[in-house]
Amino acid sequence: MRGRLREHAGHEKGDLTGPNPVDRGKFGSKIHLLTERTGLPLSLAISGANLHDSQALIPLVEAIPPIRSRRGPRRRRPGRLHGDKANDHRFIRSYLRRRQITTRIARRGIESSSRLGRHRWVIERTVAWLGGFRRLHRRYERKADHFAAFATIAAALICHRRLAK
């Protein structure tokens, strides 16, 4: 018979976790986010802390829901995408070109990312809003689906608070 406090039924670390490269290898998760110009979350994804940001951009762009506009058909793609140096890869640029999305991505080794600061602060502010939810600040859930559900609820609450004003 197993002691209830000594052994766990599943994986101790949970799904979609990985060793964090900046936090002494502790296991953690990362929230990837796409927002529109004013900071409303459009697409959200969860991954292990060791996944590079460039690998999460294409699934985020594909996960953008159709957005109703005042005139014409629903939009399924953003008009312009701003990104930092982590997204400066040939496969990302070619994918966005095929989807007819204008990019403004800082180039590694050529440009400083300081010029993107006027656009990047919107994402950082939305990530800070998500960090204000206690369930997301520290991951308590082992199942990745539960953590993703709480992150989605938090994004919906952010949208509600912003649009209710």
N, CA and C of each residue as an Amber inpcrd file, in Angstrom:
protein
   495
   0.8350000  -1.1810000   0.0000000   0.0000000   0.0000000   0.0000000
   0.8820000   1.2480000   0.0000000   0.5340000   2.1630000  -0.8730000
   1.3280000   3.3780000  -1.0050000   0.9300000   4.3950000   0.0590000
   1.9210000   5.1060000   0.5370000   1.6280000   6.2130000   1.4280000
   1.0980000   7.3820000   0.6080000   0.0560000   7.9820000   1.0550000
  -0.6100000   9.0240000   0.2750000   0.2810000  10.2430000   0.0510000
   1.1250000  10.5420000   0.9980000   1.9400000  11.7480000   0.8720000
   3.2890000  11.4860000   0.2340000   3.6810000  10.2320000   0.0930000
   5.0200000   9.9400000  -0.4150000   5.0790000   9.7540000  -1.9230000
   4.0860000   9.1070000  -2.5080000   4.1430000   8.8070000  -3.9260000
   3.0070000   9.4970000  -4.6580000   3.3040000   9.9040000  -5.8730000
   2.3100000  10.5780000  -6.6970000   1.7980000   9.6230000  -7.7620000
   0.5730000   9.8260000  -8.1700000  -0.0240000   8.9480000  -9.1690000
   0.5300000   9.2210000 -10.5620000   0.8070000  10.4710000 -10.8950000
   1.2640000  10.8240000 -12.2370000   2.6500000  11.4100000 -12.2160000
   2.9660000  12.1150000 -13.3010000   4.2570000  12.7920000 -13.3660000
   4.3000000  13.8920000 -12.3170000   5.4260000  13.9950000 -11.6780000
   5.5330000  14.9810000 -10.6070000   5.5670000  16.4060000 -11.1470000
   6.1050000  16.5840000 -12.3330000   6.2740000  17.9330000 -12.8470000
   5.1080000  18.3900000 -13.7000000   4.3540000  17.4970000 -14.2990000
   3.1950000  17.8780000 -15.0850000   3.5030000  17.9900000 -16.5650000
   2.4490000  18.1370000 -17.3420000   2.5800000  18.2640000 -18.7840000
   2.9990000  19.6860000 -19.1540000   3.6240000  19.8080000 -20.3060000
   4.0770000  21.0970000 -20.8470000   4.9220000  21.8830000 -19.8530000
   5.8590000  21.2030000 -19.2470000   6.8510000  21.8680000 -18.4120000
   8.2250000  21.5170000 -18.9620000   9.1770000  22.3280000 -18.6400000
  10.5390000  22.0770000 -19.0800000  11.5080000  22.8340000 -18.2080000
  12.7810000  22.4680000 -18.2480000  13.7570000  23.1720000 -17.4190000
  13.9310000  24.6150000 -17.8830000  13.7810000  25.5200000 -16.9590000
  13.8920000  26.9380000 -17.2610000  15.3680000  27.3090000 -17.4010000
  15.7860000  27.8510000 -18.5430000  17.2090000  28.1470000 -18.7280000
  17.7280000  29.2950000 -17.8690000  16.8650000  30.1390000 -17.3470000
  17.3330000  31.2750000 -16.5530000  17.0550000  31.1150000 -15.0590000
  16.4330000  30.0170000 -14.6470000  16.0910000  29.8360000 -13.2400000
  16.6560000  28.5210000 -12.7160000  17.9430000  28.3150000 -12.8900000
  18.6730000  27.1570000 -12.3790000  18.0540000  25.8260000 -12.7730000
  17.4210000  25.7500000 -13.9140000  16.8850000  24.4900000 -14.4000000
  15.6220000  24.0250000 -13.7280000  14.9730000  24.9010000 -12.9630000
  13.6970000  24.5180000 -12.3580000  12.6560000  24.3260000 -13.4500000
  11.7700000  23.3680000 -13.2600000  10.7520000  23.1110000 -14.2670000
   9.6670000  24.1730000 -14.2020000   9.2500000  24.6310000 -15.3690000
   8.2250000  25.6560000 -15.4180000   7.5620000  25.7050000 -16.7780000
   6.6010000  26.6030000 -16.8950000   5.8540000  26.7850000 -18.1330000
   6.0070000  28.2110000 -18.6130000   5.7210000  28.4080000 -19.9010000
   5.8090000  29.7230000 -20.5050000   4.4780000  30.0050000 -21.2000000
   4.0080000  31.2310000 -21.0870000   2.7860000  31.6490000 -21.7650000
   3.1880000  32.4790000 -22.9830000   2.7690000  32.0170000 -24.1660000
   3.0190000  32.7450000 -25.4100000   1.7480000  33.4990000 -25.7570000
   1.8910000  34.7230000 -26.2640000   0.7370000  35.5950000 -26.4090000
   0.8430000  36.4460000 -27.6700000  -0.2760000  36.5780000 -28.3700000
  -0.4210000  37.5430000 -29.4620000  -1.5400000  38.5000000 -29.0680000
  -1.2970000  39.7890000 -29.2250000  -2.3240000  40.7680000 -28.8970000
  -2.5580000  41.6730000 -30.0960000  -3.6660000  42.4020000 -30.0220000
  -3.8920000  43.4230000 -31.0360000  -3.2520000  44.7200000 -30.5570000
  -3.4450000  45.7820000 -31.2660000  -2.7070000  47.0200000 -31.0340000
  -2.8660000  47.5940000 -29.6260000  -4.0600000  47.4520000 -29.0360000
  -4.2740000  48.0530000 -27.7240000  -3.9900000  47.1020000 -26.5690000
  -3.6520000  45.8560000 -26.8520000  -3.2840000  44.9250000 -25.7970000
  -4.3100000  43.8540000 -25.5040000  -5.3840000  43.7610000 -26.2730000
  -6.3550000  42.6890000 -26.0680000  -5.7780000  41.3840000 -26.5910000
  -5.8040000  40.3260000 -25.7820000  -5.2420000  39.0450000 -26.2290000
  -6.0450000  38.4500000 -27.3850000  -5.3600000  38.0630000 -28.4480000
  -5.9910000  37.4040000 -29.5880000  -5.7610000  35.9010000 -29.5640000
  -4.5660000  35.5030000 -29.1860000  -4.2020000  34.0910000 -29.2100000
  -3.2530000  33.8240000 -28.0550000  -3.4060000  32.6560000 -27.4310000
  -2.6320000  32.3330000 -26.2420000  -2.2480000  30.8650000 -26.3110000
  -1.0190000  30.5370000 -25.9090000  -0.5580000  29.1510000 -25.8930000
   0.3560000  28.9290000 -24.6960000   0.4140000  27.6800000 -24.2450000
   1.2460000  27.2870000 -23.1130000   2.3050000  26.3150000 -23.6270000
   3.5330000  26.4390000 -23.1320000   4.5900000  25.4910000 -23.4950000
   5.5340000  25.3410000 -22.3170000   6.4850000  24.4290000 -22.4630000
   7.5210000  24.2820000 -21.4610000   8.4310000  25.4910000 -21.4640000
   9.1030000  25.7180000 -20.3600000   9.9420000  26.9150000 -20.2410000
  11.1620000  26.8650000 -21.1550000  11.5050000  25.6720000 -21.6510000
  12.6880000  25.5690000 -22.4940000  12.3810000  25.6620000 -23.9830000
  11.1470000  25.9260000 -24.3810000  10.7950000  26.0710000 -25.7940000
  11.1490000  27.4790000 -26.2690000  11.8130000  27.5600000 -27.4120000
  12.1960000  28.8630000 -27.9530000  10.9560000  29.5960000 -28.4620000
  10.9450000  30.9090000 -28.3470000   9.7900000  31.7140000 -28.7460000
   9.4640000  31.5950000 -30.2270000  10.4580000  31.3670000 -31.0510000
  10.2160000  31.2860000 -32.4880000   9.3780000  30.0620000 -32.8540000
   9.4500000  28.9990000 -32.0890000   8.6920000  27.7960000 -32.3920000
   7.2220000  27.9310000 -32.0400000   6.8640000  28.9270000 -31.2640000
   5.4700000  29.1040000 -30.8570000   4.7380000  30.1460000 -31.6890000
   5.4360000  30.9040000 -32.5220000   4.7860000  31.9950000 -33.2470000
   3.8180000  31.5030000 -34.3160000   4.1970000  30.5150000 -35.0960000
   3.3340000  30.0400000 -36.1790000   2.0340000  29.4350000 -35.6410000
   2.0630000  28.5670000 -34.6090000   0.7800000  28.0970000 -34.0610000
  -0.0850000  29.2190000 -33.4780000   0.5460000  30.2570000 -32.9340000
  -0.2260000  31.3850000 -32.4070000  -0.9390000  32.1380000 -33.5280000
  -0.2490000  32.3490000 -34.6430000  -0.8630000  33.0620000 -35.7670000
  -2.0020000  32.2290000 -36.3540000  -1.8150000  30.9170000 -36.4350000
  -2.8660000  30.0490000 -36.9650000  -4.0640000  29.9510000 -36.0400000
  -3.8770000  30.2020000 -34.7490000  -4.9630000  30.0760000 -33.7840000
  -5.7880000  31.3490000 -33.6180000  -5.4910000  32.3900000 -34.3810000
  -6.2660000  33.6320000 -34.2660000  -7.6910000  33.3670000 -34.7330000
  -8.6740000  33.6540000 -33.9020000 -10.0640000  33.4100000 -34.3070000
 -10.5200000  34.4560000 -35.3190000 -11.5870000  34.1580000 -36.0790000
 -12.0970000  35.1660000 -37.0210000 -12.6460000  36.3720000 -36.2680000
 -12.2720000  37.5520000 -36.7110000 -12.6690000  38.7840000 -36.0390000
 -13.6120000  39.5470000 -36.9520000 -14.7600000  39.8770000 -36.4430000
 -15.7610000  40.6000000 -37.2360000 -15.3490000  42.0570000 -37.3480000
 -15.4520000  42.5660000 -38.5530000 -15.1830000  43.9790000 -38.7800000
 -16.4850000  44.6570000 -39.2030000 -16.4560000  45.9650000 -39.2480000
 -17.6810000  46.6960000 -39.5930000 -18.0860000  46.4710000 -41.0380000
 -17.0980000  46.3540000 -41.8940000 -17.3800000  46.1350000 -43.3100000
 -16.5820000  44.9330000 -43.7880000 -17.1410000  44.1990000 -44.7050000
 -16.4180000  43.1210000 -45.3500000 -16.4220000  41.8270000 -44.5620000
 -15.6570000  40.8560000 -45.0300000 -15.6260000  39.5460000 -44.3750000
 -14.8260000  39.5850000 -43.0740000 -14.9510000  38.5230000 -42.3170000
 -14.1960000  38.4270000 -41.0670000 -12.7210000  38.2710000 -41.3720000
 -11.9030000  38.8940000 -40.5420000 -10.4570000  38.8350000 -40.7350000
  -9.8910000  37.6420000 -39.9820000  -8.9810000  36.9110000 -40.6210000
  -8.3360000  35.7690000 -39.9920000  -6.8320000  35.9700000 -39.8400000
  -6.3680000  37.1460000 -40.1790000  -4.9410000  37.4150000 -40.0640000
  -4.7390000  38.8650000 -39.6540000  -3.6550000  39.1260000 -38.9300000
  -3.3640000  40.5220000 -38.5890000  -2.8110000  41.2640000 -39.7880000
  -2.9520000  42.5690000 -39.7820000  -2.4010000  43.3820000 -40.8620000
  -0.8960000  43.5080000 -40.7590000  -0.3990000  43.6230000 -39.5460000
   1.0340000  43.7970000 -39.3180000   1.4090000  43.0560000 -38.0450000
   2.6160000  42.5010000 -38.0270000   3.0890000  41.7670000 -36.8630000
   4.4380000  42.3180000 -36.4440000   4.5400000  42.7340000 -35.1930000
   5.8040000  43.2160000 -34.6340000   6.3870000  42.1130000 -33.7710000
   7.6800000  41.8890000 -33.9050000   8.3280000  40.8420000 -33.1220000
   9.7380000  41.2480000 -32.7330000  10.2560000  40.5680000 -31.7190000
  11.6120000  40.8690000 -31.2830000  12.6030000  39.9510000 -32.0020000
  13.8510000  39.9880000 -31.5840000  14.9020000  39.2510000 -32.2850000
  14.7320000  37.7370000 -32.1930000  13.9750000  37.2560000 -31.2280000
  13.7650000  35.8100000 -31.1140000  13.0060000  35.2640000 -32.3140000
  12.2510000  36.0980000 -33.0010000  11.4600000  35.6620000 -34.1530000
  12.1470000  35.9280000 -35.4810000  13.4020000  36.3010000 -35.4640000
  14.1300000  36.5920000 -36.6960000  14.7080000  35.3030000 -37.2800000
  13.8460000  34.5650000 -37.9850000  14.2520000  33.3290000 -38.6470000
  13.6600000  33.3100000 -40.0490000  14.3610000  32.6660000 -40.9490000
  13.9310000  32.6290000 -42.3470000  12.5760000  31.9390000 -42.4940000
  12.3450000  30.8370000 -41.7620000  11.0750000  30.1220000 -41.9110000
   9.8960000  30.9370000 -41.3900000  10.1060000  31.7670000 -40.3780000
   9.0240000  32.6200000 -39.8770000   8.7150000  33.7250000 -40.8800000
   9.7620000  34.3560000 -41.4060000   9.5440000  35.4290000 -42.3780000
   8.8470000  34.9060000 -43.6370000   9.2390000  33.7290000 -44.1050000
   8.6000000  33.1870000 -45.3140000   7.1610000  32.7720000 -45.0380000
   6.8860000  32.2200000 -43.8550000   5.5150000  31.8560000 -43.4980000
   4.6160000  33.0960000 -43.4630000   5.0910000  34.1520000 -42.8280000
   4.2900000  35.3740000 -42.7390000   4.1250000  36.0350000 -44.1040000
   5.1200000  35.9320000 -44.9590000   5.0010000  36.4730000 -46.3120000
   3.9460000  35.7070000 -47.1060000   3.9170000  34.3660000 -46.9510000
   2.8920000  33.5660000 -47.6310000   1.4900000  33.9140000 -47.1500000
   1.3470000  34.2420000 -45.8570000   0.0400000  34.6220000 -45.3070000
  -0.2870000  36.0890000 -45.5600000   0.6000000  36.8090000 -46.2470000
   0.4440000  38.2240000 -46.5890000   0.3230000  39.0990000 -45.3430000
   1.1830000  38.8250000 -44.3620000   1.2300000  39.6070000 -43.1320000
   2.5210000  40.4310000 -43.1690000   2.3810000  41.7350000 -43.0580000
   3.5370000  42.6240000 -43.0210000   4.2540000  42.4480000 -41.6900000
   5.5760000  42.3400000 -41.7340000   6.3320000  42.1010000 -40.5120000
   7.2210000  43.2830000 -40.1780000   7.4720000  43.4310000 -38.9160000
   8.4740000  44.3680000 -38.3990000   9.2030000  43.6250000 -37.2900000
  10.2130000  42.8640000 -37.6810000  10.9750000  42.0410000 -36.7490000
  12.4060000  42.5510000 -36.7320000  12.9300000  42.8070000 -35.5450000
  14.3140000  43.2610000 -35.4140000  15.2490000  42.1480000 -35.8760000
  16.2900000  42.5200000 -36.6060000  17.2240000  41.5290000 -37.1330000
  18.3580000  41.3050000 -36.1600000  18.7020000  40.0390000 -35.9960000
  19.7860000  39.6820000 -35.0680000  21.1220000  40.1800000 -35.6150000
  21.8730000  40.8280000 -34.7600000  23.1980000  41.2930000 -35.1330000
  23.2240000  42.5650000 -35.9560000  22.0760000  43.0550000 -36.4130000
  22.0560000  44.2470000 -37.2630000  21.3770000  45.4070000 -36.5380000
  20.1520000  45.1810000 -36.0900000  19.3690000  46.2480000 -35.4730000
  19.3040000  46.0570000 -33.9590000  19.1310000  47.1620000 -33.2730000
  18.8540000  47.0580000 -31.8480000  17.3400000  46.9400000 -31.6800000
  16.9350000  46.2570000 -30.6490000  15.5020000  46.0740000 -30.4370000
  14.8880000  47.2630000 -29.6970000  15.6720000  48.3190000 -29.4810000
  15.1400000  49.4760000 -28.7590000  14.0890000  50.2190000 -29.5850000
  14.1810000  50.1430000 -30.9180000  13.1930000  50.8290000 -31.7480000
  11.8320000  50.1420000 -31.6830000  11.8200000  48.8620000 -31.3130000
  10.5550000  48.1580000 -31.1790000   9.8930000  48.4070000 -29.8290000
  10.5380000  49.1520000 -28.9620000  10.0170000  49.3810000 -27.6180000
   8.6520000  50.0320000 -27.5950000   8.3600000  50.8910000 -28.5670000
   7.0630000  51.5650000 -28.5720000   5.9360000  50.6080000 -28.9050000
   6.2450000  49.4640000 -29.5200000   5.2330000  48.4600000 -29.8080000
   5.2860000  47.3180000 -28.8070000   6.4680000  47.0310000 -28.2870000
   6.6570000  45.8890000 -27.3990000   6.0340000  46.1070000 -26.0210000
   5.9200000  47.3150000 -25.5680000   5.3940000  47.5580000 -24.2330000
   3.9450000  47.1020000 -24.1240000   3.2150000  47.0630000 -25.2330000
   1.8290000  46.6030000 -25.2140000   1.7770000  45.1340000 -24.8130000
   2.6600000  44.3250000 -25.3860000   2.7240000  42.9040000 -25.0350000
   3.1680000  42.7410000 -23.5930000   4.1930000  43.4820000 -23.1910000
   4.6860000  43.3640000 -21.8170000   3.6140000  43.7540000 -20.8050000
   2.8090000  44.7580000 -21.1360000   1.7290000  45.1590000 -20.2340000
   0.6830000  44.0650000 -20.1260000   0.3300000  43.4130000 -21.2470000
  -0.6610000  42.3450000 -21.2130000  -0.1250000  41.1390000 -20.4510000
   1.1580000  40.8300000 -20.5980000   1.7570000  39.7420000 -19.8200000
   1.7270000  40.0900000 -18.3310000   1.9340000  41.3490000 -18.0000000
   1.8470000  41.7720000 -16.5960000   0.4230000  41.6360000 -16.0760000
  -0.5770000  41.9530000 -16.9270000  -1.9700000  41.7500000 -16.5200000
  -2.2380000  40.2770000 -16.2510000  -1.7050000  39.3970000 -17.0970000
  -1.8820000  37.9590000 -16.8630000  -1.1720000  37.5250000 -15.5820000
  -0.0190000  38.1300000 -15.3130000   0.7090000  37.8040000 -14.0900000
  -0.0090000  38.2470000 -12.8340000  -0.9650000  39.1650000 -12.9770000
  -1.7410000  39.5950000 -11.8220000  -2.7220000  38.5500000 -11.3340000
  -2.9940000  37.5460000 -12.1400000  -3.8610000  36.4540000 -11.7130000
  -3.0000000  35.4340000 -10.9700000  -3.3610000  35.1670000  -9.7330000
  -2.5310000  34.3450000  -8.8680000  -2.3290000  32.9410000  -9.4230000
  -3.3530000  32.3900000 -10.0820000  -3.2460000  31.0400000 -10.6150000
  -2.2190000  30.9540000 -11.7280000  -1.9320000  32.0580000 -12.3830000
  -0.9860000  32.0450000 -13.4890000   0.4110000  32.4780000 -13.0730000
   0.4830000  33.2040000 -11.9780000   1.7870000  33.6690000 -11.5160000
   2.6720000  32.4770000 -11.1510000   2.1000000  31.5120000 -10.5050000
   2.7820000  30.2750000 -10.1650000   1.8910000  29.1350000 -10.6170000
   2.4330000  28.1690000 -11.3010000   1.6130000  27.0790000 -11.8310000
   1.3530000  26.0480000 -10.7280000   0.0830000  25.9310000 -10.3400000
  -0.3170000  24.9750000  -9.3230000  -0.8410000  23.6720000  -9.9300000
  -1.2820000  23.7010000 -11.1690000  -1.9120000  22.5430000 -11.7940000
  -0.8670000  21.6570000 -12.4610000  -1.0670000  20.3540000 -12.3610000
  -0.1890000  19.4320000 -13.0610000  -0.6170000  19.2420000 -14.5000000
  -1.9140000  19.2330000 -14.7310000  -2.4070000  19.0040000 -16.0860000
  -2.3220000  20.2960000 -16.8860000  -1.7490000  20.1690000 -18.0770000
  -1.5630000  21.3400000 -18.9250000  -2.8970000  21.9080000 -19.3970000
  -3.9000000  21.0500000 -19.5920000  -5.2100000  21.5260000 -20.0270000
  -5.8340000  22.4520000 -18.9910000  -5.6600000  22.1200000 -17.7170000
  -6.2210000  22.9670000 -16.6600000  -5.5220000  24.3220000 -16.6210000
  -4.1950000  24.3110000 -16.7460000  -3.4410000  25.5650000 -16.7290000
  -3.7980000  26.4260000 -17.9420000  -3.9480000  25.7910000 -19.1110000
  -4.3450000  26.5280000 -20.3090000  -5.7510000  27.0910000 -20.1700000
  -6.6330000  26.3590000 -19.5090000  -7.9990000  26.8480000 -19.2940000
  -7.9960000  28.0740000 -18.3860000  -7.1910000  28.0400000 -17.3200000
  -7.1120000  29.2120000 -16.4430000  -6.5090000  30.4140000 -17.1740000
  -5.5200000  30.1680000 -18.0370000  -4.9330000  31.2660000 -18.8100000
  -5.9540000  31.8480000 -19.7860000  -6.7830000  30.9920000 -20.3820000
  -7.8180000  31.4670000 -21.3000000  -8.8810000  32.2620000 -20.5620000
  -9.2560000  31.8150000 -19.3780000 -10.2260000  32.5540000 -18.5630000
  -9.6620000  33.9230000 -18.1930000  -8.3760000  33.9590000 -17.8400000
  -7.7450000  35.2350000 -17.4950000  -7.7290000  36.1780000 -18.7000000
  -7.4450000  35.6400000 -19.8970000  -7.4530000  36.4710000 -21.1020000
  -8.8580000  36.9840000 -21.3890000  -9.8820000  36.1460000 -21.1550000
 -11.2620000  36.5840000 -21.3610000 -11.6380000  37.6840000 -20.3660000
 -11.1760000  37.5590000 -19.1260000 -11.4470000  38.6010000 -18.1270000
 -10.7580000  39.9150000 -18.4980000  -9.5500000  39.8230000 -19.0330000
  -8.8510000  41.0370000 -19.4760000  -9.6430000  41.7050000 -20.5910000
 -10.1100000  40.9160000 -21.5520000 -10.9130000  41.4760000 -22.6560000
 -12.1870000  42.1060000 -22.1140000 -12.8540000  41.4250000 -21.1890000
 -14.1020000  41.9600000 -20.6300000 -13.8600000  43.2820000 -19.9090000
 -12.8030000  43.3410000 -19.1080000 -12.5290000  44.5790000 -18.3570000
 -12.2010000  45.7290000 -19.2930000 -11.4560000  45.4450000 -20.3600000
 -11.0670000  46.5010000 -21.2880000 -12.2510000  46.9900000 -22.1210000
 -13.1070000  46.0560000 -22.5470000 -14.2190000  46.4170000 -23.4210000
 -15.4220000  46.9490000 -22.6640000 -15.4940000  46.6890000 -21.3600000
 -16.6110000  47.1800000 -20.5680000 -16.4880000  48.6670000 -20.2620000
 -15.3040000  49.2300000 -20.4020000 -15.1010000  50.6550000 -20.1090000
 -15.7310000  51.5220000 -21.1780000
